[in-house]
Amino acid sequence: MDRGVRVGIATTLAIAAGAAVPMPAEAASGGTFAAAKYLATGSTATNAVAVADVTGDGRRDIVVGIDAVDGTQTSSVLVFAQRADHTYGAPTRIKAHGGYNSDVQLAVADIDGDGRTDVAMSSSAGVDVLFQRGGRLAAPLLVSGGAEDVAIADMTGDGRPDLVVGARQGEVRIYRQTAVHAFQAYRTITGPLIAGVPVDQVFAADLNGDARIDIAQFYGHGTWVRLRRADGSFGPATTYRTPADDSGSRRIALGAAVGDVTGDGRADLVTSVDGNTPDAAVQVFAQGAGGLATTPTRYSAYDSAAGLTVGDLTGDGRKDLVVAHHNWLAVSVYLQRSTGKLGGYTANRVDGVGPQADSVAIGDVTGDGKPDVVAVAYDKVAILRQL
C-alpha cells in the first residue's frame, strides 16, 4: 500500500490498521503521467518519501526522510507543504535522532487518535514519532533502540495504534502506546535469521483473513510471516523466497509491499526481484483461504526493480502497483485489471531514482483530484503528475 497512507507504512498495510485520516475522494484517471518535476531536498542522503496531510489544511504534503550524510549530523524529516495554489516552496526541516548511515524509513498515520496525521521515522537511534500539533509536526519523541523500519497498527487491542519495529534481521519489536501517547516495550517477535542479509521492511497486516494483525519482515532474499493466533500468540514463521538463479543462489529483492493487487479484498504480499531482463520481476504472493500462496505469480519488470508501493491510481477501486528502478532512472506502473491480474508496465523517466525500499509513494500532490506518484531521486524528490 501507499506509504503515504502505507505505510511505509510501510510501510506501510500497517496504516490501514491504524486509523488513517480520511482524505477527499480522488478522481478517475487513466494511469499516464507527465514528465517528472523535481523538488530539491538539499541532501544527497534523501532516503524515504510519504504523502499525507501533515499540516492540517486538507491538502496532501510530501514528507521526506533524510539520512545523516556524515558522523557530525543527524537524520531529519522534511515537509514540503502543498500550498493553496498546489505549488511547493522550501521545505520545513525537523531534526531527528538518527546517526550516520541510518537508512531512514517513514510511516504516516493518526497515531494519537486526534484525527490528524502524524509521522514515524525509523533510524539507527530508534523511532522518532512526530505528532501533528497546530498545523505542523512537533519535535520528535524518540523511542530508543535501533530500527530498520516501522509500521503502525493496534497490536494490543486497546484501540490505540502501536509501533511495530523491524529492529534487526529476525527480530520485530512491538511498542505499546499508552493513554498519554508514550511508547513502552511490549513484546518481541522473532523469525529466521540469515547471516549477511540485511533487513529492509516490516509489515503489520491481516495476511490470512482472520481479522487479526499478523507480522511480516522483508529482507534481501525473501519475507518471513508469523500469523497471529486467537490467544494473541504468533504461529511459526513461514518464509516466502525470491527465485533462485542458475547457480542455485537466491536472487536479491530490494523492496516489498502489502496490499490487495488481486481484487478479492484480501491483502497480498508483493516483492521486487532485482536484475536485468529477463530476470527482473515483481512477484505476487496472493492471499487465498488460510494465508498467502507459497508459489508467487511472476510479472516481468523493467530492469533493476527496487522499492515499490500499492495504491489505486485510476479511481476504479482496484489497487495498482508502482515500482522504482534504481539503475535505469525510471518508475514503472502496473494497473490492476478487472480480472484481478496486473497489466503490463509502463515506464516513466525519473532522474536519480535509487534502490531504497521506501522510495515511492502515491497521492494527489498537485491538487487536481488525481493520485500522483512521488519518488526519491538522489538529492531531490520527483513528482509524476497524473494526466
C-alpha positions as CSV (number, residue, x, y, z in Angstrom):
1,M,0.0,0.0,0.0
2,D,1.0,3.6,-0.3
3,R,3.3,4.6,2.5
4,G,1.7,7.9,2.2
5,V,-1.1,6.0,3.5
6,R,1.3,3.0,3.8
7,V,2.8,2.8,5.2
8,G,5.8,2.9,5.0
9,I,3.6,2.3,6.4
10,A,5.3,0.8,5.0
11,T,5.4,0.6,5.1
12,T,3.3,0.7,5.4
13,L,-0.8,-2.1,5.5
14,A,0.1,-1.2,9.0
15,I,-1.5,2.2,8.4
16,A,-4.8,0.6,7.4
17,A,-4.9,-1.0,10.8
18,G,-4.0,2.3,12.4
19,A,-6.8,4.7,11.8
20,A,-5.7,6.6,8.7
21,V,-7.1,10.2,8.4
22,P,-9.8,10.4,5.7
23,M,-9.0,12.5,2.7
24,P,-11.1,13.8,-0.2
25,A,-12.1,11.2,-2.9
26,E,-9.8,11.2,-5.9
27,A,-11.0,11.4,-9.5
28,A,-11.0,8.6,-12.1
29,S,-7.9,8.8,-14.3
30,G,-6.0,6.7,-16.8
31,G,-2.6,6.0,-15.3
32,T,-0.5,8.1,-17.6
33,F,1.9,10.7,-16.3
34,A,3.6,14.0,-17.3
35,A,7.3,14.3,-17.3
36,A,8.8,14.4,-13.8
37,K,9.3,17.7,-11.9
38,Y,11.7,17.9,-9.0
39,L,11.9,19.4,-5.6
40,A,15.4,19.8,-4.1
41,T,16.0,18.4,-0.7
42,G,19.4,19.8,-0.2
43,S,20.8,16.4,0.7
44,T,22.3,13.5,-1.2
45,A,21.1,11.2,1.6
46,T,17.4,11.5,0.6
47,N,16.1,8.1,1.6
48,A,12.3,7.9,2.0
49,V,9.1,9.6,1.0
50,A,5.5,9.6,2.0
51,V,2.4,11.6,1.0
52,A,0.0,12.8,3.7
53,D,-1.6,15.9,5.1
54,V,0.7,16.8,7.9
55,T,-0.2,20.5,8.1
56,G,-4.0,20.1,8.7
57,D,-5.2,22.1,5.7
58,G,-6.8,19.2,3.8
59,R,-4.0,19.2,1.2
60,R,-1.6,16.3,0.8
61,D,2.0,17.3,1.6
62,I,5.3,15.5,0.7
63,V,7.2,14.1,3.7
64,V,10.8,13.1,3.2
65,G,13.2,11.2,5.3
66,I,16.8,12.4,5.2
67,D,19.7,10.3,6.4
68,A,22.7,11.8,8.1
69,V,25.5,12.3,5.5
70,D,28.4,12.1,7.9
71,G,29.2,11.5,11.5
72,T,28.6,15.1,12.6
73,Q,25.0,15.2,11.6
74,T,21.7,13.6,12.5
75,S,18.8,12.5,10.3
76,S,15.8,14.8,9.7
77,V,12.3,15.0,8.4
78,L,11.5,17.4,5.6
79,V,8.0,18.6,4.9
80,F,7.1,20.1,1.5
81,A,3.7,21.7,2.4
82,Q,1.3,21.9,-0.5
83,R,0.2,25.5,-0.9
84,A,-3.3,26.7,-1.8
85,D,-2.2,27.1,-5.4
86,H,-0.8,23.5,-5.3
87,T,2.8,24.6,-5.6
88,Y,5.7,24.0,-3.2
89,G,8.2,26.3,-1.5
90,A,11.2,25.5,0.5
91,P,10.7,22.6,2.9
92,T,10.5,22.7,6.7
93,R,13.3,20.7,8.2
94,I,12.8,18.9,11.6
95,K,15.9,17.4,13.2
96,A,15.6,13.8,14.3
97,H,17.9,11.5,16.2
98,G,19.3,9.0,13.7
99,G,23.0,8.9,13.1
100,Y,25.2,8.4,10.0
101,N,24.0,5.7,7.5
102,S,20.7,5.1,9.3
103,D,18.8,4.3,6.1
104,V,15.7,6.0,7.5
105,Q,12.2,4.9,6.6
106,L,8.8,6.5,7.1
107,A,5.3,5.6,8.2
108,V,2.3,8.0,8.4
109,A,-1.0,7.6,10.3
110,D,-3.1,9.2,13.0
111,I,-1.0,7.7,15.8
112,D,-2.5,9.6,18.8
113,G,-6.2,9.5,17.7
114,D,-6.8,13.2,17.4
115,G,-7.9,13.0,13.7
116,R,-4.6,14.4,12.4
117,T,-1.9,12.6,10.5
118,D,1.4,12.0,12.4
119,V,4.8,10.7,11.2
120,A,7.1,7.9,12.5
121,M,10.6,7.6,11.1
122,S,13.0,4.7,11.8
123,S,16.7,5.1,12.2
124,S,19.8,3.8,13.9
125,A,18.7,5.6,17.1
126,G,15.2,4.0,17.1
127,V,11.9,5.5,16.0
128,D,11.2,9.3,16.0
129,V,7.5,10.0,16.4
130,L,6.4,13.4,15.2
131,F,2.8,14.3,16.3
132,Q,0.9,16.9,14.3
133,R,0.2,19.9,16.5
134,G,-1.3,23.2,15.4
135,G,-0.8,22.7,11.7
136,R,2.8,21.4,11.9
137,L,4.8,18.5,13.1
138,A,6.1,18.8,16.6
139,A,9.6,18.0,17.7
140,P,10.2,14.2,17.6
141,L,9.7,11.9,20.5
142,L,12.4,9.2,20.4
143,V,11.5,5.6,21.1
144,S,15.1,4.4,21.5
145,G,16.6,1.2,20.2
146,G,17.9,0.7,16.6
147,A,15.2,0.4,14.0
148,E,15.4,-0.6,10.3
149,D,11.7,0.1,9.6
150,V,8.5,0.9,11.4
151,A,4.8,0.2,10.8
152,I,1.8,1.4,12.7
153,A,-1.0,-0.9,13.9
154,D,-3.1,-1.7,17.1
155,M,-1.3,-4.8,18.3
156,T,-2.7,-4.8,21.8
157,G,-6.5,-4.5,21.1
158,D,-6.9,-1.3,23.1
159,G,-7.8,0.9,20.1
160,R,-4.5,2.8,20.2
161,P,-2.1,2.3,17.3
162,D,1.3,0.9,18.4
163,L,4.7,0.8,16.8
164,V,5.8,-2.3,15.0
165,V,9.6,-2.0,14.6
166,G,11.9,-4.1,12.4
167,A,14.8,-3.9,14.9
168,R,17.2,-6.1,13.0
169,Q,17.0,-9.2,10.9
170,G,14.9,-11.9,12.5
171,E,13.6,-9.5,15.2
172,V,10.4,-7.4,15.3
173,R,9.6,-5.4,18.4
174,I,6.2,-4.1,19.4
175,Y,6.0,-0.9,21.4
176,R,2.6,-0.3,23.1
177,Q,1.1,3.2,23.0
178,T,-0.1,4.3,26.5
179,A,-3.0,6.6,27.3
180,V,-0.6,9.6,27.4
181,H,0.9,8.7,23.9
182,A,4.2,7.4,25.2
183,F,5.5,4.1,24.0
184,Q,6.5,1.1,26.1
185,A,8.3,-2.1,25.1
186,Y,5.5,-4.8,24.8
187,R,6.9,-7.9,23.1
188,T,9.5,-9.2,20.7
189,I,8.6,-11.4,17.7
190,T,11.4,-13.4,16.2
191,G,11.9,-15.0,12.8
192,P,14.5,-16.7,10.7
193,L,18.0,-15.2,10.8
194,I,20.0,-15.4,7.6
195,A,23.6,-14.3,8.1
196,G,24.8,-11.4,5.9
197,V,21.4,-10.4,4.6
198,P,20.1,-7.1,5.8
199,V,16.5,-6.5,6.8
200,D,14.6,-3.8,4.9
201,Q,10.9,-3.6,5.8
202,V,8.3,-4.6,8.3
203,F,4.6,-5.0,7.8
204,A,1.6,-5.5,10.1
205,A,-1.5,-6.7,8.3
206,D,-4.1,-9.4,8.2
207,L,-2.4,-12.0,5.9
208,N,-4.8,-14.9,6.3
209,G,-8.2,-13.4,6.5
210,D,-9.0,-14.0,10.2
211,A,-9.2,-10.2,11.1
212,R,-6.1,-10.5,13.3
213,I,-3.0,-8.5,12.5
214,D,0.0,-10.6,11.5
215,I,3.7,-9.7,11.3
216,A,6.0,-9.9,8.3
217,Q,9.6,-8.9,7.9
218,F,11.1,-8.4,4.4
219,Y,14.8,-9.0,3.8
220,G,17.1,-9.3,0.8
221,H,16.2,-12.9,-0.1
222,G,12.6,-13.1,1.0
223,T,9.9,-12.3,3.6
224,W,9.0,-14.3,6.7
225,V,5.5,-14.2,8.1
226,R,4.1,-15.1,11.5
227,L,0.3,-15.4,11.8
228,R,-1.4,-14.3,15.0
229,R,-3.4,-16.8,16.8
230,A,-6.7,-16.3,18.7
231,D,-4.9,-16.2,22.0
232,G,-2.6,-13.4,20.9
233,S,0.5,-15.6,20.4
234,F,2.1,-16.0,16.9
235,G,2.5,-19.2,15.0
236,P,5.7,-20.4,13.4
237,A,7.4,-18.4,10.7
238,T,6.7,-19.2,7.0
239,T,9.2,-17.8,4.5
240,Y,8.4,-16.6,1.0
241,R,11.6,-16.5,-1.0
242,T,12.9,-14.9,-4.1
243,P,13.6,-17.2,-7.1
244,A,17.0,-18.9,-7.4
245,D,19.5,-18.1,-10.1
246,D,21.3,-20.6,-12.3
247,S,23.8,-21.4,-9.5
248,G,21.1,-22.0,-7.0
249,S,21.6,-18.8,-5.1
250,R,18.6,-16.7,-4.2
251,R,18.2,-13.5,-6.2
252,I,18.2,-10.2,-4.4
253,A,15.0,-8.3,-3.7
254,L,15.1,-4.6,-2.8
255,G,11.5,-3.8,-1.9
256,A,8.2,-5.2,-0.8
257,A,4.6,-4.0,-0.3
258,V,1.4,-5.4,1.2
259,G,-2.0,-4.7,-0.5
260,D,-4.8,-6.2,-2.5
261,V,-3.4,-6.4,-6.0
262,T,-5.7,-9.3,-7.0
263,G,-9.1,-7.6,-6.4
264,D,-10.5,-10.0,-3.9
265,G,-10.4,-7.8,-0.8
266,R,-7.5,-9.6,0.8
267,A,-4.0,-8.2,1.3
268,D,-1.3,-9.8,-0.8
269,L,2.5,-9.7,-0.5
270,V,4.4,-8.2,-3.4
271,T,8.1,-8.2,-3.8
272,S,10.6,-7.0,-6.4
273,V,13.3,-9.1,-7.9
274,D,16.5,-7.2,-8.9
275,G,18.4,-7.8,-12.1
276,N,18.1,-7.1,-15.8
277,T,15.7,-8.6,-18.3
278,P,14.6,-11.4,-18.3
279,D,15.5,-11.8,-14.6
280,A,14.0,-8.6,-13.3
281,A,10.5,-9.1,-12.0
282,V,7.8,-8.4,-9.4
283,Q,6.2,-11.4,-7.7
284,V,2.8,-11.6,-6.1
285,F,2.1,-14.0,-3.2
286,A,-1.7,-13.8,-3.4
287,Q,-3.7,-14.3,-0.3
288,G,-6.2,-17.1,-0.5
289,A,-8.2,-19.1,2.0
290,G,-5.9,-19.5,5.1
291,G,-3.0,-17.4,4.0
292,L,-0.5,-16.5,1.3
293,A,0.2,-18.7,-1.7
294,T,3.6,-20.4,-1.5
295,T,4.1,-20.1,-5.2
296,P,4.0,-16.5,-6.5
297,T,2.6,-15.1,-9.7
298,R,5.5,-13.6,-11.6
299,Y,5.3,-10.4,-13.7
300,S,8.1,-9.2,-15.9
301,A,9.7,-5.9,-14.9
302,Y,11.8,-3.2,-16.2
303,D,15.4,-3.6,-15.3
304,S,16.7,-3.2,-11.7
305,A,13.3,-3.4,-9.9
306,A,13.7,-2.0,-6.4
307,G,11.2,-0.2,-4.0
308,L,7.5,-0.4,-4.6
309,T,4.1,0.6,-3.3
310,V,0.5,-0.2,-3.8
311,G,-2.5,2.1,-4.3
312,D,-5.5,3.0,-6.5
313,L,-4.1,5.2,-9.3
314,T,-7.1,5.2,-11.6
315,G,-10.1,5.6,-9.2
316,D,-11.6,2.3,-10.2
317,G,-11.4,0.9,-6.7
318,R,-8.6,-1.6,-7.6
319,K,-5.1,-1.3,-6.2
320,D,-2.3,-0.7,-8.7
321,L,1.5,-1.2,-8.3
322,V,4.3,1.4,-8.6
323,V,8.0,0.2,-8.9
324,A,11.2,2.2,-8.7
325,H,14.2,1.1,-10.9
326,H,17.5,2.1,-9.4
327,N,19.9,1.7,-12.3
328,W,17.7,2.8,-15.1
329,L,16.3,6.1,-14.0
330,A,12.7,5.0,-14.1
331,V,9.5,4.4,-12.2
332,S,7.0,2.0,-13.7
333,V,3.3,1.5,-13.2
334,Y,1.2,-1.7,-13.4
335,L,-2.5,-1.2,-13.4
336,Q,-4.8,-3.9,-12.0
337,R,-7.3,-5.2,-14.4
338,S,-10.8,-6.3,-13.7
339,T,-9.6,-9.9,-13.8
340,G,-7.5,-9.3,-10.7
341,K,-4.3,-9.6,-12.7
342,L,-1.8,-6.8,-13.2
343,G,-1.4,-5.5,-16.7
344,G,2.0,-4.8,-18.4
345,Y,4.1,-2.0,-17.0
346,T,4.7,1.5,-18.4
347,A,8.0,3.1,-17.5
348,N,8.4,6.8,-16.7
349,R,11.8,8.5,-16.5
350,V,12.9,9.8,-13.1
351,D,16.5,11.1,-12.9
352,G,18.4,9.9,-9.8
353,V,15.9,7.2,-8.5
354,G,17.7,4.9,-6.2
355,P,17.5,1.4,-4.6
356,Q,15.8,2.5,-1.3
357,A,12.9,0.3,-0.2
358,D,10.8,3.3,0.8
359,S,11.4,5.2,-2.4
360,V,7.9,5.7,-3.9
361,A,4.5,7.0,-2.7
362,I,1.1,7.7,-4.1
363,G,-1.2,10.6,-3.5
364,D,-2.7,13.8,-5.1
365,V,0.1,16.3,-4.6
366,T,-0.9,18.6,-7.5
367,G,-4.5,19.4,-6.4
368,D,-6.4,18.1,-9.4
369,G,-8.0,15.2,-7.6
370,K,-5.9,12.5,-9.4
371,P,-3.4,10.4,-7.5
372,D,0.2,11.2,-8.5
373,V,3.5,9.3,-7.9
374,V,6.3,10.8,-5.8
375,A,9.8,9.2,-5.8
376,V,13.1,9.6,-4.1
377,A,15.6,11.0,-6.6
378,Y,19.1,11.3,-5.0
379,D,19.1,14.9,-3.7
380,K,15.6,15.6,-4.8
381,V,12.1,14.2,-4.8
382,A,10.4,13.7,-8.2
383,I,6.7,14.3,-8.8
384,L,5.0,12.4,-11.6
385,R,1.7,14.2,-12.2
386,Q,-1.1,12.0,-13.4
387,L,-2.7,13.3,-16.6
